[in-house]
Amino acid sequence: MGTLMVETHLIAYLRSGTLVMVKFMVMLWSRDTRSASSSKGV
């Protein structure tokens, strides 16, 4: 029972961690594309 709890917690932690990473990457990517397009327009 104990190990199962730890496993589920670890999976949830990893899942949330990857979600944060994806959000961060998307944020950076959108910012990069925005700056690139604005410079292209100018």
Distance bins in CASP14 RR format, pairs under 12 A and 6 or more apart:
PFRMAT RR
TARGET T0000
AUTHOR 0000-0000-0000
RMODE 2
METHOD distances of the structure
MODEL  1
1 7 0 0 0 0 0 1 0 0 0 0 0
1 8 0 0 0 0 0 1 0 0 0 0 0
2 8 0 0 0 0 1 0 0 0 0 0 0
2 9 0 0 0 0 0 1 0 0 0 0 0
2 10 0 0 0 0 0 1 0 0 0 0 0
3 9 0 0 0 0 0 1 0 0 0 0 0
3 10 0 0 0 0 0 1 0 0 0 0 0
4 10 0 0 0 0 0 1 0 0 0 0 0
4 11 0 0 0 0 0 1 0 0 0 0 0
5 11 0 0 0 0 0 1 0 0 0 0 0
5 12 0 0 0 0 0 1 0 0 0 0 0
6 12 0 0 0 0 0 1 0 0 0 0 0
6 13 0 0 0 0 0 1 0 0 0 0 0
7 13 0 0 0 0 0 1 0 0 0 0 0
7 14 0 0 0 0 0 1 0 0 0 0 0
8 14 0 0 0 0 0 1 0 0 0 0 0
8 15 0 0 0 0 0 1 0 0 0 0 0
9 15 0 0 0 0 0 1 0 0 0 0 0
9 16 0 0 0 0 0 1 0 0 0 0 0
10 16 0 0 0 0 0 1 0 0 0 0 0
10 17 0 0 0 0 0 1 0 0 0 0 0
11 17 0 0 0 0 0 1 0 0 0 0 0
11 18 0 0 0 0 0 1 0 0 0 0 0
12 18 0 0 0 0 0 1 0 0 0 0 0
12 19 0 0 0 0 0 1 0 0 0 0 0
13 19 0 0 0 0 0 1 0 0 0 0 0
13 20 0 0 0 0 0 1 0 0 0 0 0
14 20 0 0 0 0 0 1 0 0 0 0 0
14 21 0 0 0 0 0 1 0 0 0 0 0
15 21 0 0 0 0 0 1 0 0 0 0 0
15 22 0 0 0 0 0 1 0 0 0 0 0
16 22 0 0 0 0 0 1 0 0 0 0 0
16 23 0 0 0 0 0 1 0 0 0 0 0
17 23 0 0 0 0 1 0 0 0 0 0 0
17 24 0 0 0 0 1 0 0 0 0 0 0
17 25 0 0 0 0 0 1 0 0 0 0 0
18 24 0 0 0 0 0 1 0 0 0 0 0
18 25 0 0 0 0 0 1 0 0 0 0 0
19 25 0 0 0 0 0 1 0 0 0 0 0
19 26 0 0 0 0 0 1 0 0 0 0 0
20 26 0 0 0 0 0 1 0 0 0 0 0
20 27 0 0 0 0 0 1 0 0 0 0 0
21 27 0 0 0 0 0 1 0 0 0 0 0
21 28 0 0 0 0 0 1 0 0 0 0 0
22 28 0 0 0 0 0 1 0 0 0 0 0
22 29 0 0 0 0 0 1 0 0 0 0 0
23 29 0 0 0 0 0 1 0 0 0 0 0
23 30 0 0 0 0 0 1 0 0 0 0 0
24 30 0 0 0 0 0 1 0 0 0 0 0
24 31 0 0 0 0 0 1 0 0 0 0 0
25 31 0 0 0 0 0 1 0 0 0 0 0
25 32 0 0 0 0 0 1 0 0 0 0 0
26 32 0 0 0 0 0 1 0 0 0 0 0
26 33 0 0 0 0 0 1 0 0 0 0 0
27 33 0 0 0 0 0 1 0 0 0 0 0
27 34 0 0 0 0 0 1 0 0 0 0 0
28 34 0 0 0 0 0 1 0 0 0 0 0
28 35 0 0 0 0 0 1 0 0 0 0 0
29 35 0 0 0 0 0 1 0 0 0 0 0
29 36 0 0 0 0 0 1 0 0 0 0 0
30 36 0 0 0 0 0 1 0 0 0 0 0
30 37 0 0 0 0 0 1 0 0 0 0 0
31 37 0 0 0 0 0 1 0 0 0 0 0
31 38 0 0 0 0 0 1 0 0 0 0 0
32 38 0 0 0 0 0 1 0 0 0 0 0
32 39 0 0 0 0 0 1 0 0 0 0 0
33 39 0 0 0 0 0 1 0 0 0 0 0
33 40 0 0 0 0 0 1 0 0 0 0 0
34 40 0 0 0 0 0 1 0 0 0 0 0
34 41 0 0 0 0 0 1 0 0 0 0 0
35 41 0 0 0 0 0 1 0 0 0 0 0
35 42 0 0 0 0 0 1 0 0 0 0 0
36 42 0 0 0 0 0 1 0 0 0 0 0
END
